[in-house]
Structure formats: structure tokens, C-alpha cells
């Protein structure tokens, strides 16, 4: 088992992404409002610093929020989850598509994982 953490920058894709996750057997997830450090710095009153002004343009027009999604999944679901994410949101190697990482889970009780 793995806990998958997803930081979704393109929040308008959330509903479509969750529908696709259900299609591949992801039974549940928790979604939190979140803000990345770069987005927070860019959205702050930092226009006098040219570096931050440039970042504002690159980071989704300065919108400071994203969604953090986490879910406990089986090891074999991780590759399909990543494939599905990239199908909906875009190649994770491209800027502003988000990040996905996993951590092993040694114990789970509760919820419906099967």
C-alpha cells in the first residue's frame, strides 16, 4: 500500500480528475486547499522585485491556491493513477502541472480500500 500525495495546480481539472480516478478504481481521497511557497511569495506584495514579477506570470496568473489530494492505494494502482493524472492535467515534467509522490503505508484500518 502507498499513500499518494498530489498537488494539483490546475484546480479547474479537479472534478474531471476525480471522475477518472473512480473509473480506474480509486475509491476515495481527501482534498485540501493548499498554497505552495512559490505561489505565496508571488502573490505577496513583491512586485518591486523583478524575479517575483516574472514568477507571477508563470504561476497561473498569480492565483495562490491549489489542491492537495491524498489517497491510500495499492502499489499496482500507482502507475495507472499517474498515467490518468497526466492524461487529464498534462505531463508532470511541464511547468505548473503539479507534483505526485508516494510514501509506503504500513498500517491501515477503516475506509473502503477494496
N, C-alpha and C positions, 0 to 999 in steps of 0.2 A: 504494500500500500504506500501511496505517496500523498502528501498534501501539495496541491498545485496552487501557486500564487500567480495571479495575473494582474498586471497593472495595465488597464485599458485607457489609453489616451483619447481615442475616438469614441467618446461616450454615446454618440448617436447610433453606434453599432451595437449597443448593449442588448436590446431586445432580440435582434436577429441572431446575435452570438448565442444567447441563452437558448433560443429555439433550436439552433443547430446542435448545441450541447445535448439537449434532450434527445434529439434524433440519434446521436451516437451512444446513448446510454448513460450520460452523466445525470444522475438522479437528483442532485441538489448542490447548491453553492450558497455562499454568503457573499453579499456585495456591500462594500463600504465606500462612502465618499472619501476621497483622499487627495492629497496635494503633494507633488514632488518638490524637492528642494529647488530645482531649476525653475520650475513654474512659479513657485512662490517668490523667488528672487526677481524674476522677470516681471511679475505682476505688481511688485512693490514699486514704490516711487523711486525708480532707478534710472530714469530717462536721461539724467545728466552723464551717465556712464555709457559710452558708445557700445561696449560689449553687450550690456544688458538690452540695449535698444535692438541690436541685431538678433539677440536670442528671442525677444518678444515676437518678432516676425516669424521665426522658425517654429516656435512652440504654440501652434494652434491659436494664433491671434491673441496671445496673452491670456487665454482662459485658464484660470488657476486650478481647475478641478479635473480629476479623472476618477475612475472607479477601480477599486481593488477587489478582485474576486478570488475567493479561495474555496477549494473543494478537495475532499478526500476521495481518491480514485485508485483503482487497481493499477499496478505497474504497466500492464499491457494497454491501458487506456491513454497513457500519457502521449505516445506518438500521434494517435488519432486526434486527441484534443489539440495538440499543436498544429497539426495539419488543418483542422477545422478552423482554428483561430486565424491562421494565415489566409485561408480561403475567404473568410468574412472581412477581416480587418486589413490584411496586407502582410507582406514579407517582413518578418521581425528584424531583418538586417537593415531595413529602411528607417529613416528618422520618423519619429512621432507615431510609431505603430504600437508601442508598448514593450513590455518585458514579461517573460514567463520563466519561473524557476520552480523547482520541486525540492521537497525535503522528505526523507523517509519517515514513515509513521510506524511506531512500534506497538501502539495500542489504540483501539477504537471501541467505544461502546455507545450505542444509541444511533439514531438516524437510520435510514434505509440505504445501505450501500449496495445491496444485491438486487 
